[in-house]
Amino acid sequence: MQISAIYANLCCTNIQRSARWFETLFNRDPDRKPMPGLLEGRHRNGCGFQLYEDAEGAGDGTVQLIVKDVRSEHERLRGIGPGQVELGGDRMVLRLRDPDGNLVMLTEERGA
């Protein structure tokens, strides 16, 4: 199998409400709305994110995003409820919960 891209996917109960939250998280609007109830954002190096309206699957997901500076993201995201920056080993982690309770982890690899 030759993979050209990979997308993380989280489910939500209300696409409009969750879209606003993720627009704040990613600091941008989605790139595409390929079908009703689905939003996509394309990122660098073949990575992407999908938000799908599906009440049954909402709240059970986890996505980890590797960022360059967790502390600056913590400051920028104060309005959407970030936890405290956690230090552990060779990384710093910031945990957030989207409106449905899905876990979003921002991770900075220290010394990388």
Secondary structure, DSSP 8 states (H G I E B T S, - for coil): -----EEEEEEES-HHHHHHHHHHHHTS--SEEEETTEEEEE-GGGEEEEEEE-TTTTT--EEEEE-S-HHHHHHHTGGG-----EEETTEEEEEEE-TT--EEEEEEETT-
